[in-house]
Amino acid sequence: MGQATPPAKTMPPQTAGRHNQTEPLSPDVSTGGNGHRSFSRASDQGESPRSAPGASPGGVGITLETAFYAVILVLAALTRFWDLGSRALHHDESLHAYFSWLLATGQNYAHDPLMHGPFLFHFTALVYAILGDSDASSRYSAALFGVLLVALPLLLRGERHLGRWGALTASAFFLISPSLLYQSRYIRHDIFTVVGTLFLFIAIMRYIARPSRGWLVAGGATLGFLLTNHEIVFAIAAIFFGVLLGALLWGRLRPVAPLLVLSGIVAVALIAILPEETGRPLPSIPWSSPSQSEQFAFYQNLLGHPLTIALALLAIVTFAAAVLIARGQRDPARIEEGWAAALLGHEPPGSVAAALREVWRDRGGLSWALIAGMLIFAVLFTTLFTNLYGLASGTIATDGTLLYWLGQHDVQRGEQPWFYYLVLLPQYEFLAALFGVAATIVVGVRTLRVGIGRATPGPRFVFQLFLALWFAGITVALSFAGEKMPWLVTHITLPAILLAAAFLSEWVSGLRNPSRHEEVARATRASPLQSGWGFAQWALFGSLLA
């Protein structure tokens, strides 16, 4: 998973992370890090306009693809903004509108985790200040983000990602998705998080394909924005981090993997056994209007608990052992260039390891990414620096952003069973459920074949495996969470639609140019599971749909 076929004419590693440079816009044949040749598009932006169907010979004019996007975006604007004021505000909407109005009129507003993060209130207050306050204008911010969601797949048109027609398919699915459409006309936090999550995913994928400071800073700013909007970002960030870590452990850092697996098993055993054996259960989180002394006592008990001490010691030992193992993997000839070059210097461009190497080299870009995220966080949580306690309520306060909701895990508001989303998703998002689940299983089979050496990873392998793990991970996380509400299905729908679009794109590409897939299969010595859709893959896919 840590390696994808590198693009043609890739810049040298020492310059790839520094500046954006114009890439050639023609198809080419390149050689991957494993020695096999594979076909990939040089530009990660998609095909050149002069090669697009329907384009004029000089590359001037409206292509069929452009016309489709224009129609989709017009429909998105109409379906999101049309007649927004006719429906009365829902209970949650009324709270969000009221406190946004207080902020817009210069009255008191302070971050309250009961109503999630402060971004919604600041943005809606800005809309009120510009366009006035009404039921319709209360929903303008959500509608705007709903249109942005439909447009964002344009940034994934590259051959390493969705491809031109896959991106168009994703935009069309976002347009007609019942849950995403509803939340685009509803002033809740979920549509903002969905858009932010997709943009963060785009920034990661685009940086892996071609490192640039712009995508690095954009990713940091987006993560800061997500932290100011909704607590589900902690689950999303954990999934993204886990996928990227897994990609690193797939490659040169594979000797570290057994250590991490063993440490994970030990950690689970400690959590299951230690509190009961010591007779000291973990302290309950005082999430409901706690006093300062109650919060101090909670942290005192938590930090002094035997389980906390044991896990901290385990983490220190694991980190030290991982460093020792990693030191043994370094290239002695490149030690003077720094640990990133010595450890990851041989990783091919287009891999997660190579992207990490460029992040470490671009200290300026990394610094600006951190500054951008922290600045957005501080400005919004302090309500433009008028409520400094917002820094605590957004971080360490037991009635703050994360601990407030963790403390209510056992409350289980809504009283839904663990399989709630497995029932809800097929009812409202049957296209995403059908194609997304089937595609996830196909990706699993493909990954197994790559793992045992029966196939080589193609240019979209990292992208599709990331989506499959994201889809499975967020479904498990939300099914485990105590509070299950219908609007949270949007966060499962997002990766499911992208998966569906990715595989439908392969199908369309195979129908339009079957000889290209046969040529790729011969060049990479791969099976149809990697390069094209052969009988075995279609049989599996069709049986899953049935």
Disulfide bonds with the S-S distance in Angstrom:
none
